[in-house]
Amino acid sequence: MISFLTGFMDYKNSISKKVMRRDKIDPGTFSILEPGWWVLHAAAIAGIFLLARRMQRQ
């Protein structure tokens, strides 16, 4: 009975991952190359640049 429930939970988990498109293989170290990380880094670099320009003018 318990093995049936754990198997059912694994099945539900795999369906939810497929729906949310998280069923792909983890690329490991190169997961930082995904588009979300590039956007985050670009925004952070631009923010630091703008902060430095604002501090320079004062």
C-alpha positions, 0 to 999 in steps of 0.5 A: 500500500505504501509503495503504491502511494509513493509511486503515485506521488512520483507519477503526480510529480513527473506530470507537474514537472512536464506541465511546468516544463521542468522535466529537462535534464539538468546541465549541471554547471552550465545551468547558469547559461539559461536565459533567466540568468543572463537577464539577471546579470545584465540588469545587475551590471546596468544597475551598478553602472547607473549607481556609479554614475549617480555617485560620480555626479554628486 
